[in-house]
């Protein structure tokens, strides 16, 4: 062994004085962290976290960390099992600590309740934040999320409006439905056409917002006009539909002028010329089902007069059955044709007349619905009066059951 000179700067471990000083500084710096880590381990294993010093989330995270270590085999076999949370422990719910909370919440929402209070689901028009603020002003410590849970506990639920009220209910409403069904089956058995007709909602033509949504690149929605003012050059589109009940096909005539009885009958005429005559070569009668309002209402003189002209042109005997007032949504064209057209062009601005025609004609369903469409560029005068003499020339005969709803127009000879 070689002796170390007395004046040498090296230590017994072979380090210089400068190196030895750095080691001591590092040891002094790391010692507090080692002590804190050791204390954290001991406190975590003993479950002695003071609630005031450590929030619940930190206690949970530390407990999870210790359990992970135990699962990995880092826990001593001789260590006693760690006690878990006792059943029923933890913070009590607001309703348990504040007895009048539910009563106060029910009292607040009573003026805002809408609907029949006997129904199991009720709904309110106040937001959770407003209700929570009102409860806090009464001395309760609640959050909007707590209010949401309490409303569910009380049987309240936020709902949208439901179209269910049909207005005045006619005494023979169901009987008229049955009459229409019997007539439709009668015509079908005889191989005669049955069509459902109506005017769809008028649509603005141009770069306007259209209801619904469609897929677009993220952050790049279709930009449309802010205000829905009618474009004086493009105007509005008036889709009048003819739905063939038994072939599940539709025909839509898109008008650009006015929704009159002449426009409605011309749409039926165009359907017959394009499709009806070829589909029903042996037809001598036709059954039309329509609602009780609009351009095809039973009180519109021009409607019956125009149908008489159509009967004279084709030689068809035209039977018409109207749905009772307030039941237009029961008309088959509403839920078998118009709803699919609306779904097909959802979220797409109807920028031009051609776009409307193409979107309607592209409508189809998995059940086999096929639709064709045509633009009607004709103009139709409004306020046309039909004289008593003209009405007397209409060969119309009413049915025994509600002749104002059910009638037949016969052709006036061969023309």
C-alpha positions in Angstrom: 0.0 0.0 0.0 1.4 3.3 -1.0 1.5 6.1 1.6 -0.4 9.3 0.9 1.8 12.3 1.1 0.9 14.7 4.0 0.6 17.7 1.7 -1.6 15.8 -0.9 -5.1 17.2 -1.7 -6.7 13.7 -2.1 -8.9 12.1 0.5 -8.9 8.5 1.8 -11.4 7.5 -1.0 -9.1 8.9 -3.6 -11.2 12.1 -4.3 -9.8 15.6 -4.3 -11.1 18.2 -1.9 -13.1 19.9 -4.5 -14.8 16.6 -5.5 -15.5 15.8 -1.8 -17.2 19.2 -1.3 -19.5 18.6 -4.3 -20.6 15.2 -2.9 -21.4 16.8 0.4 -23.5 19.5 -1.2 -25.5 16.9 -3.2 -26.1 14.9 -0.1 -27.4 17.9 1.8 -29.7 18.8 -1.1 -31.2 15.4 -1.6 -31.6 14.6 2.1 -34.8 16.7 2.6 -36.5 15.0 -0.4 -35.6 11.6 0.9 -37.0 12.4 4.3 -40.3 13.8 2.8 -40.7 10.8 0.5 -40.2 8.4 3.4 -42.7 10.3 5.6 -45.2 10.3 2.6 -44.9 6.6 2.3 -45.4 6.0 6.0 -48.5 8.3 6.2 -50.0 6.9 3.0 -49.7 3.3 4.2 -51.2 4.2 7.6 -54.1 6.2 6.0 -53.4 9.2 8.2 -53.9 12.0 5.6 -55.2 15.1 7.5 -58.3 16.3 5.5 -57.3 19.9 6.0 -53.9 19.5 4.5 -54.6 17.1 1.7 -57.7 17.2 -0.5 -59.7 14.1 -1.2 -58.4 13.7 -4.7 -54.8 13.7 -3.4 -55.7 11.1 -0.8 -57.3 9.0 -3.5 -54.4 9.2 -5.8 -51.9 8.3 -3.1 -54.0 5.4 -2.1 -54.2 4.2 -5.7 -50.4 4.5 -6.0 -49.8 2.5 -2.8 -52.2 -0.2 -4.0 -50.4 -0.4 -7.3 -47.1 -0.9 -5.4 -48.7 -3.7 -3.3 -50.0 -5.4 -6.4 -46.5 -5.3 -7.9 -45.2 -7.1 -4.8 -43.5 -4.1 -3.1 -45.6 -4.5 0.1 -44.1 -6.4 3.0 -45.9 -9.7 3.6 -45.9 -9.0 7.3 -47.6 -5.6 6.9 -51.1 -5.4 8.4 -54.0 -4.9 5.9 -55.0 -1.3 5.2 -58.5 -0.4 6.4 -60.9 0.7 3.7 -63.8 3.3 3.8 -66.6 2.1 6.0 -70.0 1.7 4.5 -72.0 4.9 4.6 -69.0 7.1 5.1 -68.3 10.3 3.1 -70.1 13.5 2.8 -73.9 13.3 3.3 -76.1 14.4 0.3 -77.6 17.8 0.4 -81.1 16.5 0.9 -80.0 14.7 4.1 -78.3 17.7 5.6 -80.8 20.3 4.4 -84.3 18.9 5.0 -86.3 21.7 3.3 -84.2 21.7 0.2 -86.6 19.6 -2.0 -89.6 21.5 -0.7 -88.0 24.9 -1.5 -87.0 23.7 -5.0 -90.5 22.4 -5.7 -91.9 25.8 -4.5 -89.6 27.7 -6.8 -90.5 25.7 -9.9 -94.3 25.6 -9.3 -94.9 28.9 -11.1 -92.9 27.7 -14.1 -94.4 24.3 -14.5 -96.0 23.7 -17.9 -98.3 20.9 -18.8 -100.6 18.6 -16.9 -99.4 18.2 -13.3 -100.8 14.7 -13.1 -98.4 13.4 -15.7 -95.3 11.6 -14.3 -92.9 13.8 -16.3 -93.0 17.5 -15.6 -90.7 20.2 -17.0 -89.6 23.7 -16.1 -88.5 26.8 -18.1 -85.8 27.9 -15.7 -82.1 26.9 -16.1 -80.2 24.9 -13.5 -78.0 27.9 -12.8 -81.0 30.2 -12.1 -82.6 27.6 -9.8 -79.3 27.1 -8.0 -78.9 30.9 -7.5 -82.5 31.1 -6.1 -81.8 28.3 -3.7 -78.5 29.8 -2.5 -80.4 33.1 -1.8 -82.6 31.0 0.5 -79.6 29.7 2.4 -79.0 26.4 0.7 -75.5 25.4 -0.5 -76.2 23.8 -3.9 -74.6 23.8 -7.4 -76.3 23.7 -10.8 -75.3 20.0 -11.1 -77.0 19.3 -7.7 -80.2 21.0 -8.9 -80.2 18.8 -12.0 -80.1 15.7 -9.9 -82.8 17.0 -7.6 -85.1 17.8 -10.5 -84.7 14.2 -11.7 -85.5 13.0 -8.2 -88.7 15.1 -8.2 -89.7 13.7 -11.5 -89.0 16.7 -13.7 -87.4 16.4 -17.1 -86.6 18.9 -19.8 -88.7 18.3 -23.0 -89.4 19.8 -26.3 -92.9 20.7 -27.5 -95.0 17.9 -29.0 -97.5 18.6 -31.8 -100.5 16.7 -30.5 -103.4 19.2 -30.3 -105.4 19.1 -33.4 -107.9 21.8 -32.5 -111.6 21.2 -32.5 -112.4 17.5 -32.8 -115.2 16.7 -35.1 -117.7 14.1 -33.9 -117.3 12.1 -37.1 -113.6 12.4 -37.3 -112.8 8.6 -36.9 -115.8 7.7 -39.1 -114.4 9.8 -41.9 -111.0 8.1 -41.6 -112.8 4.8 -41.9 -114.8 6.0 -44.9 -111.6 7.1 -46.7 -110.0 3.7 -46.0 -112.9 1.8 -47.3 -113.0 3.9 -50.5 -109.3 3.5 -51.0 -109.5 -0.3 -50.7 -112.5 -0.3 -53.1 -110.5 1.6 -55.8 -107.4 -0.5 -55.3 -109.4 -3.7 -55.7 -110.8 -2.4 -59.0 -107.4 -1.3 -60.3 -108.2 2.4 -60.1 -105.7 5.0 -59.0 -105.7 6.5 -55.5 -103.6 9.7 -55.0 -102.9 11.9 -52.0 -102.3 15.6 -52.7 -101.2 18.6 -50.8 -99.0 21.7 -50.9 -95.7 21.6 -49.1 -94.4 24.5 -47.2 -93.3 27.4 -49.4 -89.5 27.7 -49.5 -87.3 30.7 -50.0 -85.0 30.5 -53.1 -81.5 31.7 -52.5 -78.6 31.4 -50.1 -80.8 31.1 -47.0 -80.5 28.9 -44.0 -82.3 25.5 -44.4 -83.2 23.5 -41.3 -81.2 20.4 -40.3 -77.5 19.6 -40.5 -75.2 17.9 -42.9 -71.6 16.7 -42.9 -69.0 19.5 -43.6 -65.3 19.8 -42.9 -64.7 20.8 -39.3 -64.9 24.5 -38.8 -66.2 25.2 -42.3 -70.0 25.4 -42.1 -72.0 26.6 -45.2 -72.3 30.4 -44.9 -75.8 31.7 -45.6 -77.5 35.1 -45.5 -78.2 36.5 -42.0 -81.7 37.8 -42.9 -84.4 35.9 -44.6 -85.7 38.6 -46.9 -87.3 37.3 -50.0 -85.2 37.7 -53.2 -87.3 39.7 -55.6 -85.9 38.0 -58.6 -86.0 34.4 -57.4 -89.0 34.6 -55.1 -90.4 31.5 -53.4 -90.9 27.9 -54.5 -94.3 26.3 -54.0 -94.0 22.5 -54.1 -97.4 20.8 -54.8 -97.2 17.0 -54.4 -99.1 14.1 -55.8 -98.4 10.8 -54.1 -99.5 7.5 -55.7 -100.5 5.4 -52.6 -100.3 1.9 -54.1 -97.1 2.3 -56.2 -95.2 4.4 -53.6 -94.2 7.0 -56.1 -94.4 10.8 -55.9 -94.7 13.6 -58.3 -94.0 17.3 -57.3 -94.8 20.3 -59.3 -92.8 23.3 -58.2 -94.6 26.5 -58.8 -93.1 30.0 -58.7 -96.3 32.2 -58.7 -99.3 31.6 -56.4 -100.8 28.6 -54.7 -104.2 28.5 -56.3 -106.7 25.8 -57.1 -105.8 26.1 -60.8 -102.2 25.4 -59.9 -103.2 22.4 -57.7 -105.3 20.8 -60.5 -102.7 21.5 -63.1 -100.2 19.5 -60.9 -102.6 16.6 -60.9 -103.1 17.0 -64.6 -99.3 16.8 -65.2 -99.0 13.7 -63.1 -101.8 12.0 -65.1 -100.1 12.9 -68.4 -96.6 11.9 -67.3 -97.4 8.7 -65.2 -101.0 8.1 -64.4 -102.2 7.3 -67.9 -99.4 4.8 -68.5 -99.7 3.1 -65.1 -103.5 2.8 -65.2 -104.4 2.3 -68.9 -107.8 0.9 -68.0 -108.7 3.6 -65.4 -112.1 5.2 -65.6 -112.1 6.6 -62.1 -109.7 8.3 -59.7 -109.8 8.9 -56.0 -108.2 12.0 -54.6 -107.6 12.4 -50.8 -106.8 15.9 -49.6 -107.1 18.0 -46.5 -109.7 20.6 -45.8 -107.7 23.7 -46.3 -105.5 25.5 -48.8 -105.9 25.6 -52.5 -107.7 22.2 -52.5 -110.2 22.9 -49.8 -113.8 21.6 -50.2 -115.2 25.2 -49.9 -113.1 26.5 -52.8 -115.3 26.9 -55.8 -112.4 27.2 -58.2 -111.1 23.8 -57.0 -114.3 22.0 -58.0 -114.6 24.0 -61.2 -111.0 23.1 -62.2 -111.5 19.5 -61.4 -114.6 19.5 -63.7 -112.4 20.8 -66.5 -109.9 18.0 -65.8 -112.6 15.4 -65.8 -113.9 16.7 -69.1 -110.4 16.5 -70.6 -109.6 13.0 -69.5 -113.1 11.4 -69.2 -112.3 10.3 -65.7 -114.9 10.2 -62.9 -113.1 12.0 -60.0 -114.0 11.1 -56.4 -112.7 13.4 -53.7 -112.4 12.6 -50.0 -111.3 15.3 -47.6 -109.8 14.7 -44.2 -111.7 16.4 -41.3 -110.5 19.8 -40.2 -107.4 19.8 -38.1 -106.2 16.4 -39.3 -104.1 17.4 -42.3 -101.0 15.5 -40.9 -102.9 12.3 -41.3 -102.8 12.7 -45.1 -100.5 10.1 -46.4 -98.5 12.5 -48.5 -97.3 14.2 -45.4 -95.5 11.2 -43.8 -94.7 9.2 -47.0 -93.4 11.9 -49.3 -92.9 15.4 -47.8 -91.0 14.2 -44.7 -88.5 12.4 -46.9 -88.0 15.5 -49.2 -87.3 17.6 -46.1 -84.8 15.1 -44.8 -83.1 14.8 -48.2 -82.3 18.5 -48.5 -81.7 19.2 -44.8 -78.9 21.7 -44.1 -78.6 22.7 -47.8 -79.5 26.2 -49.0 -82.0 26.1 -51.8 -79.9 28.4 -54.0 -81.8 28.1 -57.2 -85.0 26.6 -58.7 -82.9 24.0 -60.5 -81.4 23.0 -57.1 -84.9 22.5 -55.6 -86.0 20.3 -58.5 -82.9 18.2 -58.4 -83.0 17.7 -54.6 -86.7 16.7 -54.7 -86.1 14.3 -57.7 -83.2 12.7 -55.8 -85.4 11.7 -52.9 -85.7 8.0 -52.3 -86.1 5.6 -49.4 -85.2 2.0 -48.6 -88.9 1.1 -48.9 -88.7 1.9 -52.6 -90.0 5.5 -52.8 -89.2 7.2 -56.1 -89.9 10.9 -56.8 -90.0 12.9 -59.9 -90.2 16.7 -60.1 -91.0 19.4 -62.6 -90.8 23.2 -62.5 -94.1 25.0 -63.3 -93.3 28.3 -64.9 -96.9 29.3 -65.4 -98.5 32.3 -63.7 -101.8 31.8 -61.8 -104.1 34.7 -61.0 -105.4 35.1 -57.5 -108.9 36.2 -56.6 -110.6 34.4 -59.5 -114.3 34.3 -58.9 -116.5 31.4 -60.1 -120.0 32.5 -60.8 -123.2 30.7 -59.8 -123.8 29.7 -63.4 -120.3 28.2 -63.7 -120.9 26.2 -60.4 -124.2 25.0 -61.7 -122.4 23.5 -64.7 -120.3 21.4 -62.4 -121.6 17.8 -62.4 -120.9 17.1 -58.7 -122.8 14.7 -56.5 -122.3 14.4 -52.8 -121.9 11.2 -50.9 -124.6 10.3 -48.3 -122.0 10.5 -45.6 -120.8 14.1 -45.2 -121.3 15.3 -48.8 -119.3 18.4 -48.0 -116.2 16.1 -47.5 -117.0 13.3 -49.9 -118.2 14.0 -53.4 -117.8 12.9 -57.0 -117.4 14.9 -60.2 -118.5 13.3 -63.4 -117.3 14.3 -66.9 -119.7 16.3 -69.0 -119.8 14.1 -72.0 -116.9 13.3 -74.4 -115.0 16.4 -75.5 
